[in-house]
Amino acid sequence: MRYLTKNHKEHKEAFPIPGKDEPAGKKPGKLYVLVSLFAGLSAVSLLMPTWSASSTNANPAISVPDQLGAWKLIATPPLTYSFLGSVRYSSTLYRDYSKNNEAVSLFIGTDDRLRRQRSFLSGKNAYQEGVGLQMEQYTVDLGSGIGQAVAVVTDNGTQRLLSYHWYEGVESVAKEVLYSWLALDQSPFRREQPGRVTRVSTFVDLTPEGHTLADNRLRAFLRELKKHETTTTPLN
């Protein structure tokens, strides 16, 4: 049997029972803080303007004519969505154009920003199906109306492709993460204009001047595309 000693009182003071000596008003005080916080948040939500997705054009049409200057629309294979995987667009346009037996492929994808957990921002936008081996990737200046774009050269063993792609209406990575995390594009603070990615691609001849000729071809096509955009309603 364990006997209590004369120091029993001192042991009780050294190891007090948790919560026994806590002031009576301390716990209710914490509760009042939480209640006040939730009441404040409720008041703020009531004061904020309401937002309805129904007032937004969720699927803006992409319109490009069948002929852009001397470039004419030709038969285009369907877009392979299996290659894109989880990349999602609100609307897409995928076409091949030809001039003097030279072909250019045009892809445009838009994002209405209504799907918080899905995005059209992806490295896959730089490639067409059947990527093959990436030989080069660099930044190129496409001039007025476009600016900086990402250039990618790929080779699948039988053909070589040069592609330029760029985004419009897209902020920095940090800002895009913030918009997604706070769901700002699903609130009154949403960006009304959709985001857009554009890619143009063409074959590269396996000759010393092949890369230069492909670059000139893409730039000539983009000049006609920009003429169309400046004389008609801009692509949304």
SVG drawing of the C-alpha trace seen along z (x, -y; Angstrom):
<svg xmlns="http://www.w3.org/2000/svg" viewBox="-28 -46 50 48">
<polyline fill="none" stroke="black" stroke-width="0.4" points="0.0,0.0 1.2,-3.5 1.0,-6.0 0.4,-9.7 3.1,-11.8 3.0,-15.2 4.1,-16.6 0.8,-15.4 -0.5,-19.0 2.7,-20.2 2.4,-17.5 -1.2,-18.6 0.0,-22.2 2.9,-21.1 0.7,-19.0 -2.7,-20.7 -5.6,-19.0 -6.0,-20.6 -8.9,-23.0 -9.7,-22.8 -8.3,-26.3 -9.2,-27.9 -11.1,-31.2 -14.8,-30.8 -15.2,-33.3 -12.3,-32.0 -14.1,-29.3 -17.2,-31.4 -14.9,-34.1 -13.5,-31.9 -17.0,-31.0 -17.9,-34.6 -14.9,-35.2 -16.0,-32.4 -19.6,-33.5 -18.4,-37.1 -16.2,-35.8 -18.9,-33.8 -21.4,-36.7 -18.9,-39.0 -18.3,-36.6 -22.1,-36.2 -22.5,-40.0 -19.7,-40.4 -21.3,-37.7 -24.7,-39.5 -23.1,-42.8 -21.2,-41.3 -22.8,-41.6 -24.4,-38.4 -23.0,-36.6 -24.8,-34.3 -22.9,-32.1 -26.0,-32.1 -25.2,-35.7 -21.9,-34.6 -21.3,-33.2 -19.9,-29.8 -19.1,-28.6 -17.9,-31.5 -17.7,-30.6 -14.4,-30.7 -14.8,-32.1 -12.0,-31.9 -12.9,-32.1 -12.2,-29.3 -9.8,-31.5 -7.1,-33.9 -5.6,-35.8 -4.1,-33.2 -4.3,-30.5 -7.3,-28.2 -8.9,-25.6 -8.1,-22.0 -9.2,-18.7 -8.3,-18.6 -8.0,-15.4 -10.1,-15.4 -8.6,-16.6 -7.3,-13.7 -8.7,-14.3 -7.1,-11.2 -3.7,-12.9 -4.9,-15.9 -5.9,-13.8 -7.2,-16.1 -6.7,-19.3 -10.1,-20.9 -11.3,-23.8 -14.6,-25.7 -14.4,-25.7 -11.8,-24.7 -10.9,-25.3 -8.5,-23.0 -7.9,-23.6 -5.3,-23.0 -4.6,-25.7 -2.6,-25.5 -0.9,-27.9 1.2,-26.8 1.4,-23.3 2.6,-24.6 0.5,-23.7 0.0,-25.3 -2.1,-23.9 -4.0,-26.2 -5.3,-25.4 -7.2,-27.7 -8.6,-26.7 -10.5,-28.9 -11.3,-28.7 -14.4,-30.3 -12.9,-30.0 -16.0,-28.5 -14.4,-25.1 -12.3,-25.6 -10.6,-22.2 -9.9,-22.0 -7.6,-24.2 -6.5,-24.6 -3.0,-25.6 -0.7,-22.7 2.5,-21.9 0.6,-19.7 -0.7,-22.8 2.8,-23.0 2.4,-19.7 0.2,-18.1 -0.6,-14.4 2.3,-12.0 4.9,-14.2 8.0,-12.2 11.3,-13.5 11.6,-17.1 14.7,-18.6 14.4,-22.2 12.4,-24.6 13.0,-28.3 11.3,-31.7 10.5,-33.6 9.2,-37.2 6.3,-37.1 5.9,-40.8 3.0,-43.2 -0.2,-41.7 1.3,-38.5 4.7,-39.2 6.6,-36.4 5.7,-32.8 7.2,-29.4 8.7,-27.6 9.0,-23.8 10.7,-21.6 9.7,-17.9 10.7,-14.9 8.9,-11.6 11.4,-9.9 9.5,-10.6 8.7,-14.3 9.8,-17.3 7.4,-20.0 7.9,-23.6 5.2,-24.9 4.6,-28.3 2.1,-28.7 1.1,-31.4 -1.5,-32.4 -3.8,-35.4 -5.7,-36.6 -3.6,-34.6 -1.8,-36.0 1.5,-34.8 1.6,-31.3 1.3,-32.8 -1.8,-34.8 -3.5,-31.9 -2.9,-29.7 -4.4,-32.4 -7.5,-32.8 -8.0,-29.0 -7.4,-28.6 -9.8,-31.4 -12.3,-30.5 -12.2,-34.2 -13.4,-33.4 -16.5,-31.8 -17.3,-35.0 -18.2,-38.7 -14.4,-39.2 -14.2,-36.9 -12.4,-37.9 -15.0,-38.3 -12.8,-37.7 -11.9,-34.0 -8.4,-32.8 -7.1,-31.6 -4.2,-29.5 -3.2,-29.6 -0.8,-27.2 0.4,-27.2 2.5,-24.4 4.2,-23.5 6.6,-21.0 10.3,-21.6 12.2,-20.5 15.4,-18.5 17.6,-21.1 19.9,-23.8 17.3,-26.5 14.3,-24.3 13.9,-25.9 14.1,-29.5 11.5,-28.6 9.2,-27.1 9.5,-30.2 8.7,-32.5 5.7,-30.4 4.2,-30.6 4.8,-34.3 3.1,-34.9 0.1,-32.9 -0.1,-34.8 -0.1,-38.1 -3.2,-37.0 -4.8,-35.7 -4.2,-39.0 -5.6,-41.0 -8.8,-39.0 -8.9,-39.7 -8.4,-43.4 -11.1,-43.8 -13.7,-41.6 -14.8,-40.9 -11.8,-39.6 -11.8,-35.9 -13.2,-35.3"/>
</svg>
